[in-house]
Amino acid sequence: NSFKILIVSASPSFYLNLLMNMLPIDAVISTDLEFINGMYTGKFSTKNCYGIEKPKRIIQYLNKVGIEIDYENSCSYTDSFSDKPMLDMVKNRYIINASSKLKKIFLQANYNVEYKNWK
């Protein structure tokens, strides 16, 4: 069985791309910043990889590499309710270091997730 490990984040790609050399990940999907004349302008050059944009970008990546998501066996990890659209793509959903407020939000939404605490 093969699998892909993706880092999907609203954070800027210029530093998340460094993870490609440090961790066994297949791709970084994130927010690109405008870079002109050797300097970052502070503006986005792509849409912010946040909320509903995350599953769109994941689907684009999967189409590009020619694979389909395996709903039953795929996992997603988050620490934010804004990632619910991404969590909807997989059966195995993990909320990391959830605050009591975040747990309450997922509970009220009757959403099936598992909680993990990482230090």
Secondary structure as GFF3:
##gff-version 3
##sequence-region A 1 119
A	DSSP	beta_strand	6	12	.	.	.	ID=ss1
A	DSSP	alpha_helix	13	16	.	.	.	ID=ss2
A	DSSP	alpha_helix	19	22	.	.	.	ID=ss3
A	DSSP	beta_strand	27	31	.	.	.	ID=ss4
A	DSSP	beta_strand	33	36	.	.	.	ID=ss5
A	DSSP	beta_strand	39	44	.	.	.	ID=ss6
A	DSSP	alpha_helix	53	65	.	.	.	ID=ss7
A	DSSP	beta_strand	75	78	.	.	.	ID=ss8
A	DSSP	three_ten_helix	81	83	.	.	.	ID=ss9
A	DSSP	alpha_helix	84	87	.	.	.	ID=ss10
A	DSSP	beta_strand	92	96	.	.	.	ID=ss11
A	DSSP	alpha_helix	100	108	.	.	.	ID=ss12
A	DSSP	beta_strand	114	116	.	.	.	ID=ss13
###
